[in-house]
Amino acid sequence: MASTARPDPLTLPPAELAAYRSALLDRFGNARVRHRLAQIAADGSSKLGVRVLPVLRAERSAGRLPTGCATALAGWVLHLRGIGVPVRDAGADRARAAAAAEDLATAVTGVLDTLSPGLGSDTALVDAVTAQAYAIRA
């Protein structure tokens, strides 16, 4: 029986990656798809682990600092700090406690470590996520 697993988009040939991006933009442009931000944010502690962290790890391994990942993580930290809709995530207790730090960079470091132990020691990433959080709030 053939596998129905989707290939990792990071390993797709350039033409297939372009088609994937195009399909994604079409989906986001479809006014009939009504995913509210609160629905997207729900259970973020588990979603980020499978949707953002693999890309982040691949980019950091290649020596790059992924702005998109930093922005997504910044949004998550701000959400955990009470900005926006209430947090609906049974697995976010540790992350919420970390996000409550008075200093934003300390909060970012703590939240990153809850997503993946040691991730908060990546100072360039912490700086990028913190800068994106300030940019979102500006």
Phi, psi and omega in degrees: 000133181285146179287141177257006180295141178281143178289154176294122183300337180290342182254006180287148173298154184308319181294319179289324177295320177297319178295320178298313179299317180298316179296322179294317178296322176299317180297314180295333180277354182279110182295342180281345176273112188244067174274116178282152181302323179298322179292319179294320183287336182303135179059035181300330181299328177269325180295318181298324181298329182257341184254328184252316185299321178298320178293316179302312180298318180296317180293317179295322177297330179273003178083014181252154176250103187285110181298320180299316178294317179299322180292316178299317180293322177298316177300321179294316179299314179298319177300314179296334180276004174097010178270124182098206183289160177300146180289125175243087185201104182297337182263012187258010184302312180296319180293321178296319178297318179295321182292341182283356178304143183297315181278130184298317180297323177294320177297315180300313179304313181295317180295317179300319179293333177286331179284323180201112183308131180093344182297328179291349178275355176279091187297325178296320178293314178303315179298318181293316180295318179298315179298319179294323178296317177296321179295319178298319183282344183292000000 
